[in-house]
Amino acid sequence: MALPKTHHCSSCSDGGAQEEVIHEDLVVGAPLSMEDLTEAQRLDRFARKYAHDGCEVREVRRVPHDCLSGYAWSVLFVESS
């Protein structure tokens, strides 16, 4: 399963947030090749795939998940001004 081309976060795209908003997406089914990337490369790849106005990816980490591969990727975003 390919990563989404864009990401839409309703908590930060409505313009109502006054302080930094931290939100998390759980990506299940990312390509196995993600495992071979360095932390910086994963961050860059998710940042490009999930880029949208007013948000930036701060952290990408592997987390346990009940799927065939046994894990997913947690992607943390923050609203930037």
C-alpha positions, -999 to 999 in steps of 0.1 A, spaced: 0 0 0 14 34 -10 16 63 14 -11 89 9 -1 118 -14 -15 144 9 -29 146 45 -57 168 57 -58 175 94 -91 191 105 -77 202 139 -52 226 123 -65 234 88 -96 253 100 -75 282 113 -91 280 148 -60 268 167 -42 295 186 -15 273 202 7 246 188 -15 216 180 0 182 182 -17 154 164 -8 118 154 -16 97 124 -11 59 124 0 46 90 -6 9 85 6 -8 54 36 14 46 61 -2 23 86 -26 39 113 -5 24 105 22 51 123 -1 75 156 3 56 156 41 57 174 62 83 153 82 107 160 114 87 150 97 55 117 85 70 110 119 84 116 135 50 95 109 31 65 113 54 69 151 55 67 152 17 38 127 15 18 145 42 27 181 35 -2 206 38 -6 242 48 3 251 83 16 217 95 49 200 97 60 165 106 80 164 138 85 127 144 81 93 127 84 62 147 76 25 144 49 12 167 34 -22 174 1 -29 156 -23 -58 150 -17 -62 113 1 -87 91 35 -70 95 30 -65 132 38 -28 132 27 6 119 43 41 117 32 68 141 36 102 124 34 133 147 25 167 132 25 202 147 9 233 135 35 259 125 29 296 123 
